[in-house]
Amino acid sequence: MSASRPPLPPFTAESAAAKVQAAEDGWNTRDPERVALAYTPDSVWRNRSEFLTGREEIKRFLAAKWAREHEYALRKQLWSFTENRIAVKFQYEWHDDEGQWWRSYGNELWEFDEHGLMRRREASINDVEIEEADRSIFGPRPDSER
């Protein structure tokens, strides 16, 4: 029996939006162990040009990502949904070891199992250099923006 991760499919507009917010909140912890629990043990990912399978690969990927993307802060927005799929658009900001700030824009396609765990994630992401003064995302989303 797999652990349940509500909200569960089939999604409504309200439950899909809650699922997106939960994902944003999780990723903003920058905790690979915690984030990986949202995915099936055999989850399949495409992240940019990388292909991953399973929680252990996901954990390693996320640990390396957050080791190089300092002060990572993410915002996700629901784009569309069906019974067990959700599409999101997102932006996140971070800086590299040299102090260069970046804004990364992307789209993700998610597919969930009956327990609410993500079994497939397809992510397309582009990075744009920004000046620190041009930052617009500072840490996790405050309650006033929810």
C-alpha positions in Angstrom: 0.0 0.0 0.0 1.4 3.4 -1.0 1.2 6.5 1.2 -1.5 8.9 0.3 -0.6 12.5 -0.7 -3.8 14.6 -0.9 -5.3 16.2 -2.7 -6.0 13.1 -4.7 -7.3 12.7 -8.3 -9.7 13.3 -9.9 -8.8 16.9 -9.6 -11.1 19.9 -9.4 -10.0 23.5 -10.0 -9.7 23.9 -6.2 -7.8 20.7 -5.5 -5.5 21.2 -8.5 -4.6 24.7 -7.2 -4.0 23.2 -3.8 -1.7 20.5 -5.3 0.3 23.2 -7.1 0.6 25.3 -3.9 1.7 22.2 -1.9 4.4 21.5 -4.6 5.6 25.1 -4.4 5.8 24.9 -0.6 7.7 21.6 -0.7 10.3 22.8 -3.2 10.8 26.0 -1.3 12.1 23.9 1.7 15.0 22.9 -0.5 14.9 19.5 1.3 15.5 16.7 -1.2 14.3 14.0 1.2 11.0 15.8 1.9 10.4 16.7 -1.7 11.1 13.2 -3.1 8.3 11.8 -0.9 5.8 13.5 -3.3 6.8 11.2 -6.1 6.2 7.5 -6.7 9.2 5.2 -6.0 9.5 4.6 -9.7 8.6 8.2 -10.8 10.0 9.2 -14.3 11.3 12.7 -14.9 12.5 14.8 -17.7 14.1 18.0 -16.3 15.6 20.1 -19.1 17.8 17.6 -20.9 18.2 15.2 -17.9 16.2 12.0 -17.6 15.7 10.5 -14.1 13.9 7.4 -12.8 13.0 6.8 -9.1 13.1 8.6 -5.8 16.8 8.0 -5.2 17.8 9.6 -8.5 15.4 12.5 -7.7 17.0 13.0 -4.3 20.5 13.1 -5.8 19.4 15.5 -8.5 17.7 17.9 -6.1 20.6 17.9 -3.6 23.0 18.8 -6.5 20.5 21.4 -7.8 20.2 23.2 -4.5 23.9 23.0 -3.8 24.5 25.2 -6.8 21.3 27.3 -6.9 21.8 29.5 -3.8 18.8 31.3 -2.2 16.4 29.4 -4.5 12.9 30.8 -4.3 10.0 29.4 -6.4 6.5 30.5 -7.5 4.2 28.0 -9.3 0.9 28.7 -11.0 -1.8 26.3 -12.2 -2.1 26.4 -16.0 -4.6 23.5 -16.6 -5.7 20.2 -15.2 -7.6 17.0 -16.1 -8.6 14.0 -13.9 -5.0 13.0 -12.9 -2.8 15.5 -14.7 -1.8 19.1 -14.0 0.1 21.6 -16.0 1.9 24.5 -14.3 4.0 27.4 -15.2 6.6 28.7 -12.8 9.5 31.1 -12.1 12.3 30.8 -9.6 15.2 33.0 -8.7 18.7 32.0 -7.4 22.3 32.9 -7.6 25.4 30.9 -8.6 28.7 30.6 -6.7 30.0 33.8 -8.4 27.0 35.8 -7.2 25.2 36.1 -10.6 21.4 36.1 -10.1 19.2 34.1 -12.4 15.5 33.9 -13.1 14.4 30.5 -14.4 11.1 30.2 -16.3 9.4 27.0 -17.1 6.5 24.7 -17.7 5.8 21.3 -16.1 3.4 18.5 -17.0 2.5 16.3 -14.1 0.8 12.9 -13.9 -0.4 11.4 -10.6 -1.3 7.9 -9.4 -4.5 7.2 -7.4 -2.7 8.0 -4.1 -1.8 11.5 -5.2 1.9 10.8 -5.8 3.5 12.1 -9.0 4.5 9.3 -11.3 5.6 11.5 -14.2 7.1 15.0 -14.5 8.1 16.7 -17.7 9.9 20.1 -17.2 11.1 22.6 -19.7 13.1 25.5 -18.2 15.0 28.5 -19.5 17.4 30.7 -17.5 17.8 34.5 -17.8 20.5 36.5 -16.1 19.1 39.3 -13.9 20.6 42.0 -11.7 20.1 41.5 -8.0 18.1 44.8 -8.0 15.6 43.1 -10.5 14.7 40.3 -8.2 11.0 39.8 -7.5 10.9 36.5 -5.5 12.2 36.6 -2.0 11.8 33.3 -0.1 8.6 31.2 0.2 5.3 32.8 -0.8 3.9 34.9 2.1 0.4 34.2 3.4 -0.7 37.5 1.9 -0.1 36.1 -1.6 -2.0 32.9 -1.1 
